[in-house]
Amino acid sequence: MRRDARDISLNALLQAAFPGHDNPVMVVGWKTRRILAASESMARVFGYRPDELQDRTTEVLHVDRHSFERFGEMTEAALAKYKDSFHGYYRMVRRDGSRFDTENFVSLVRDHQGHPVAAVSMVRDLSEVQPLGPDQQSPQPGFRALNQNLPGAVFERVSKPDGTIVHGLLQGNLGARLGIADEHAQQNVARILALIVPADRRRMREALNRSVASGCAVDVDIRAHTVDGDPRWLRCIAQPQRMDDGSMALGGILLDITEQKEAEQGLRRLAMYDGLTGLPNTATFDQRLEGAIDHARRAGRRLVVAELDIERFHAINESLGYGFGDQALRVVGERLSTVAFGNDLVARFQGDEFLVLRQDIGSNEEVVGVAQQLLSLFEEPLRLDGDNRFLVKPRLGLSVYPEDGDTPDALRRSADLALQRARRNRGAGYAFYSSEMTRDVLAALELEDDLREAIRCGEIGPVYQAQYDVSGTDIIGVEALARWTRRDGNAVSPGRFIPLAEDTGLIHDLGRLLVEQVLADIVQWRAGECRVPPVSLNVSAHQVRDGTDQGDR
């Protein structure tokens, strides 16, 4: 029998059906003594996973064949005396061969004629827990309720030699779970079957028929619904047994596994979609993009991958709070989705970055049109809770199949490089990938590292340029200009490192460094009794906008 997520769900169902106990629980066919289902605790006590025991007889848990047969005789004798349940003490064996004393609680499941068809058994390991004393309460009353608490029902299906089939719904609360109010109707097999989706009802019937013909167990998931139409998931597990009169009896369990199915679907959704925006995540985007590339290759068409981020998005978090930042991301995702038609796709990449796939593109004009359409979505401010409005400026990097790559990874990497160019250009708000872009970006990253080191080591300093009056003879001031001379003596143009400092945020560190150096020079000049004219120092627009007050230094 295979082991998968469904087996784990069944274990959880058995544990939930018998709350408050960490003891192994089994559902066993009465005559076959085959294990139909077992709880996860079997692994802890006996050393067997539940799926390893399913469809095996309980002989594997007894010390030898004689003990197995003797336990069966003892159980039949006890149930003849106590009717529906009993408990007794017995020696059993673990997978590793070690033997231990147990206390066994058995509750019987009978058919509509009162004949036993299955037993629900709980085993207490007496090496862990001492046996109940005469003054201690036995768990039998609560254990008898297991059949009613079981999230489903035990059933019997008998195929007689003349071809007739008789169904019996025995014990359990499946009918109530499906919304059948009348207690008598809850045990009506036809009423239960009518609530199973027709296609799945046929599939279950075919599986049961194959089981009768082959003698193999049945394990199948089926869809159903309540009387009010709410969808439910059921799991059918059954084991065939040939009777003395030639009939073939199928004894099994129908379990309600809806919660487990929903949990599995929720996990699958988390693996495929972004939890904040509800958009597909990067893994899903790449999967869809791979299919789109294959389609474009066969059709001889192009496609566009766009990577989008929001300029200074951190300002929303800082000014309004992270709750509004999350809301803004959801609104951005919603706006992008309004222009995703047919096979187009919008996904959240990371942080404030999104991915857009646009298929069936022809001319370069259409490619430009994609960029312009996406940017136009943000001409109006984002409307957030509390009448807050926030105008955002998106930036786009675009790559085109097949020119800029023929795999999802290559196209996304190209779009990311294009986005970096769009961040630097501060022009149209978008940029396309080009063959030189990789080299340009790598050079810019190397220059950024050098700039950080230059600021730290003081390689950048002020050079003073005199300012004269209208006659050109008297100095009325000096202007401090930032100049970078590397240790090897080579100079770096301000036209290269000033814009880079602004883009990377290093402009603030650079500004503080220059102010400190200018002030130190002024102090030195005055100490030498030199006349010091007014000194001016340019301040970047980024420093003014972000509130940096160099005068406080």
N, C-alpha and C positions, 0 to 999 in steps of 0.2 A: 504494500500500500504506500503510495507516495506521501511525502511529508511536505506541506506547504503552509501558507498563511491560513488556509481554511482549517487545518488541524489545530493550529494555535487558537483560532476562534472557538472551536468546539471545546477545547480545554477550558477556556474562559467561561463558556456557557455552563459547563458542569460545576465549576467552582462557584459561579454566581447562583446556581440552583441550590447549592447547599452552603449558605453563608456561615461564617464563623468557624469553619473547620479547615484545617490544613491537611486532613487525612485523604488518602487516595479514594476516589470514587469510580466505580465501573458500572456500565450497563451491560448485562450478560444475557445471551439467549438462553432460555430455560432448558431445552433439551440438548441443544448443541453445545452449550456452555462456552460458546465463542464470545469474545469480547467485542461488543459493538462500538463502544466508546469508553474512553478513560480520561481522567483528569491529569493535569500536569504533575500533581504530587506523586504519581506513580514513579517518576524518575528519581525523586528524592528518596523514597522508601524502598522501592524494588530495584532501581537502577535501569529501568526500561523507559524510553520515551513513549508517549501515548501511541504514536503512529506505529511503533514496533510491535505493540500488543494487539492493535486492531486486527480482527479476523482470526486471531489465534485463540486456542482454548485456554482456560485458566489452569490447565495442567502445568504450564510453564512456571506457575507461582507456587506449586506444591513440591514437597521434598521428593516424592516419587509417585509412580502410577497408583500404587495402593492407597497412598494418602489422598490423592485426587479423587479416586472412586469412593473412598470412605467419607470424604467431606460431602460429596454429592448425596450419599445415602443419609448422612446426618442432617443435611439441609432439608431433604424431602420429609424426613420423619418429624423434624422440628416444625416445618410449615404445616404439616398435617395436623399438628397439635395446636399451634399458635395462629394458624390461618394465614395472615398477610405479612408478618414480620417476626424476626427473632434475632437473638445475638448469642454468640458463643465464642469460645477460645480455641485457637488452633495454631499449630506450628507451620510456618511457611518459609520459603527460600528466596533469597535475593539473586540477582543476576550473577553476582560474583561467587555464588555457591554458599554463602553464609546463611545460617538458619536463625530464625528469630520467632518469638512468641507474638501472636496477634489476637486482637479482639475483633470479630467480624459482625457487622450489622447488615442484615439482608432484608430488603423490602420487595415483595412480590408484585408483579404486574400480571393481571388476569384479563382474558378476553371477555366478550359479552356473554359467553356461556359459563364463565367462572373458571375456565381452565388456565393454568399458569403458562405464560408465554415468554416472560423475561423477568430478570431480577436486577434490582439496583443494589449494589454492594459497597459498603464503606469499610475500610480496614484501618484499625488503629495499631500502630507499632508500640508494643508494650515495653520495648527497650527505651523508648522515649518518654512514654507516659505510663504511670502506674495504673493497673486495673481499677475500675470503680469499686469502692467499698460499699458495704450494705447501706450506709447512710447517704451515699452520693446519688444524685439524680442521673438516670440513664438517658442518653440522647435519643432513645428510640422514638418517643412521641414526635420530636422534631424531624427525625429521619423518615418517619412514615409520610411526612408532608413533602418529601423530595419529589415524588411522582407528580404531585399537583404543582410544585414550584418549578419543575423542569420547563424551560422555555421552549416548549414544543409538545409533542405527543408521541407515545409509543403506539405503533400500529401493527396490524397483521394482514397479510394478503395471501389467501389460499387459492391455488389453482388446482381444481379437482380433475380427476381422470376424464370426466365427461366434457371438459372444456369450460365449465362454469368457473367464475371467479368470485370469491367472497371477500369483502373488505371488513375490517374491524378496527375502529379507532378506540384505543383502550384507555390510557390514562395520560394526563398532562393538561396544560392550559392553552394549547394552540388555538382552539376555537375562540376562547376569550380574547386572546391576543389579536385575532383577526376581526374582532368587533362583534362576534355573534353573541347576542344578549341571552337568549334562551339556553338554559343549562342542558336541556335535552338535545337541542339542535347542535350544541357544541360538540357532541359525540357523533354527529351525523357525518359519515365519510363523504357522501355526495355533496353535502353543504360545504365541506372544506375544499374538495376538489374543484368546485365551481369557482372558488376564489383564486385558483392558480391560473396564471396567464395561459391561454389555450396552447400556444406553441410549446411552452415549457411543460404543460400537462401531457402533451403527446410525447415529448422527449423523455419525461419521467416514466411514462407507461412503457415506452420502447426499452428503456434501461432495465426496468423490472422484468420485462419479458426475456431479455437477453440473459439476465441473472438466473431466471428459472431454467433456461435452456442450457446454460454453461455451468451453473453451480457456483459462479463467482459472485463476490459481494458487489453491492451497488453503493456508489458515493457520488452524488450529483447535486449541484446547486440549481434552484429553480426560483422563478419570480412569481409573486402572488400580490394580492392587494386586500385591504380590509373591506368591510362592507361599505365603508364611506369612501373607498377609492384610494386610500393612502397606500403607496407602494411598500411591499415587504419582500424580504429575501428569506427563503427556506433552504435547509440542507437535508437531503434524504439519504440516510444510511441504512442499508438492509443486508441481511444474510439469508440465503435460501437453505431450506432443510426439507428432505424428502420424508414424508410420513408413511406409516405402516400401510395405509390404504392406497398408496400410490400418489397421493396428493403432494404438491410441492408448496410448502409454506414459506413465505417471506416475512420474517420478523424484523422490524427496524424502528427507526426514530425519524420523525420530522422535527427539525429544530429551527427556531426563529433566529436567524443570524443577521438580521437587519442592521443592528448597531455595529456589528463587526464589519459588515460590508461598507457601511457609511464611513467608518473609521478608515478602512482601506482606501476608499475613494478620496477621502480627505487627504490622506498621505500622498496619494498619487497627484492630487491637485497641487499640494504644496511643492511637490517635486517639479511641477510644470509651470506654475504661475507665481507671480509676485504677490506676497501676502498683503502689501499695502495698497497697491493700485488695482489688483485683480487682473493685470495684464500678463501675457505670457512672459516667462523669464528667458534668460539668455540661452539655456539648454533647449527650450522649445523653439526659440527663434532660429537657432542653428539647424535644428532638425527640419523646420519648414524651409529654411533657406537652401538646404541641400537639395530638397525636392524641387524647389523653384529653379535652381541652377540646372538641374537635369532637364526640366521642362523647357527652359530657355535655350539650352543646347540643341534639343531636338527641333524646336520651332524656329531656330535661327533668330531669336529675339534677344534684347538686352534687358537688364534689370538694374535697379538702383538700390543701394544700401546707404541709408543716412543715419548718422549718429548725431544726436542733438543734446545740448546741455543748456542750462540757464545761467546767463552771466550774473555773477554776484548773488547767487541763490542764497548764500549764507546770510545775506542781509535780512531775508524774510525770517529765518530762524532767530536771528539776533534781535530784531525789532519787534516781532509779533510772538515769538515762541515756537518751539518745535511742533506743537500741535497744529499751528497754522502752516508750518512748513510741510508737514505730512499732507494736509488738506490741499495745499498748492500743488504738490506732486500728483495727487489724484485728479485735480482739475486739468493739469497739463496732459495727463494720460487721456482724459476724456476728450479734450480738444483734438489731440492727434488722432484719436480713433474715429472722429467724424469724417475724416478724409481717407479712411482705409476701406476700400471697396473690393468686393470679390476676393481675389487671392492675396490682397495686400495684408500686411501684418504690422502691428505696433507692439513693441515689447519694452519692458523696463530693463535697462542694463545694470546700472548701479548708481547710488546716490541720486543726483539730479540729471542723470544721463538716460536717454531713451534711444531705441533703435527702431527704424522704419524700413520696411521692405516694400518696394513698389515694382510690380512686374509688368511685362509686355510694354517695354519702352522702346521707341524707335530712334528718333532724331536727337541731336544734342539739345535742340530747343525744348524737347519734352523733358530732358534731364534738368535743364534750368527751370522749367516750369514746376517741377517737383519741389525744388528748393524754395522758389518764391511762394508756392502754395502753403508750404509748411510754415514759413516765416509769417505769412499773412494771418495765420491763426492766432497770433499773439499781438495783433495791433490794438486789441481791446484789453483793458486790465483784467486780471484774474479776480473773480468775485469770491471772497471767502466769508466765513460766518461773521456775524456782527457788523455787516455792511462794510467790511474791510475790502479795499480794492488795492491791487498791487500790479503795477505795470512791469512786466518782465521782458527781457531781451534775450531771445534764443540765439544760439550759434549752431551752425550745421557744418558737418564734414560729410562729403558724399563720395562714394566709389561706385564704379559702373562695371557690371559683367558684360563682356569678357575682358575688357581692356585692363582692369585693375586687379584681377584675380579670378580664379575659377574654383575656389573652395570657400566655404563659410568663413574659415579662419583668415584667409587672405583678404577677402572683401571687407571683413570687419576691421582688420588691421589697417587696411588702406583708408577706410572711412575715419578711423581714429587719428591717423596722421593728418588727414585733411582737416579734421576738427581742430587739431593743434594749430594749423595754419590759420584757420578762421579766427581763433582766439588772438593770434598775433596781429592779424591784418586790421581788425576793427573797422572794416569797410562795409561790404555788402551784407555781412552777417553769415556768409557761407563761403566754403571753398571746396574745390575738387582735388582729388588725388592726382599727382603727376609723377612721372618717372624719377624726377629729381627730388621729390619730396622727402623720401627716406633719408637721403644724404643731408638735406637741409635740416631736418629735424634732429638728426644725430649731432650735427655740428652745433645746433642751438643748445642741445642738452649739455654738450661738452663745454660750451661757453658759459652756461649757467653755473656749472660746477666751478669753473675758473673764477667767475664773478664772486661766488660765495667765499672762495678762498682769498680773493683779492681784498674783499671788505674785511675779512677777519685779520689779515696780515697788514692792512694799511697800505696796499699798493696803489689805491686810488686816493688822490688828494687834490686840494684846490690850486689852481693857477690863476693869478690875479691879472686882470686887464684894466688898465687905467681908463677913466672916463673924464673927458676934458670939457671945459666950457666952450661957448660958441666961438671964442677967439682962438681956441686950440692951444692955448699956452698954459692955462692953470688947470691942475688936477682937482676935480670936484668930487671924485669918488672912485672906488674900484669895484669891479665885479668879480666874484669868485666863481671860477668855472671848474667843473669836475674833469679831471684828466686821469687816465689809467695807463701807467707804464709798467709792463711786466718786468719780472726780475731779469729777464734776458735783454732788457732794454727796448724791446719792441712796444710800440704804443697801440692801444685799442681805441678805435674811433668812438667818441661819445654817441654817434648815430647808431652804433651797434649795442653798446652796453646799457644806455639809458632806457630805450624801449624794452629791452629784456628785463631790466630791473623793475619796470612798471608792470610788465605782464606776470612776473613771478612773485611780486610782493616784496622783493628785496629793496625797492626804492626807499622804504622806511629806514632800513638799516643803513643804506647808503647816505640818506639825508642826515641821519644823526651823526654819522662819521664825519661828514663834511662840516657840519655846524661845530662839532668839537674841535676840528682842526683849525677852522677859521677863528674861533674864539681864542685858541691857544696862540695863533699868530698875532692877533691883536694885542694880547697881554704881553707878548715878547716885544712887539714894536713899541708899546708904551713904556716898557721897562728900559728901552734904549733911548728914551726921550725923543722918539720920532713923532712927527705930526701924523696922526692917523685920520685919513679922510673917511667919510661914510663908506661902509662895505655892504654890498648887496649880494644876495645869494638866491638863485632861482629855486622855487619850490614846485614840485610836480603837481599837476592837477589831481593826481591820485591821492597825494598827501592831504591836499585841501579837502577833497571830497570825503575821505575817510577820517577826517577830523584830527590829523596829526598837526600839533602846534609846535613847530620848531622853536618858536620864541621862548617856550617854557624851558628849553635846555639852557 
